[in-house]
């Protein structure tokens, strides 16, 4: 049976703990301050940066590493609140477009400061600038080991 070295096991358990604790902390802040889950905020954030605040649901599912059914349930909740609208893609009716409404754009703007504060407090403030650059490089390498395609990235010059 293969085993991790003591150093690797210590590193893995620290990373696994971060992977468990960080999403819960982000969800708690967004739920408390904006009545959103982190997943819902991520969907809305990606739409806010998209051309015409619109993306295909399949594209959003890829960005969020989500099944279409999970994304559809979240989109339905966001639609109920008036923050998102879905419609068939006029270019290809087999696809559904998700569009962030004006109210959704306002909600992202309202939620962003608290979310940014939480991300800074939990992720960036404890790190030096060099460690932040290392975290980016390490994260991208792990992403590439999991999947060959890129994850979502904000467009150049994004103000979020």
Buried (B, 14 or more C-beta within 10 A) or exposed (E): EEEEEEEEEEEEEEEEEEEEEBEEBBBEBBBEBBEBBBBBBBBBBBBBBBEEBBBBBBBBBBBBEBEEEEBBEBBEBBBEBEBBBBEEBEEEEEEBBBBBBEEBBEBBEEBBEBBEEBBEEBBBEEEEEEEEEEEEEEEEEEEEEEEEEEBBEEEEEEEE
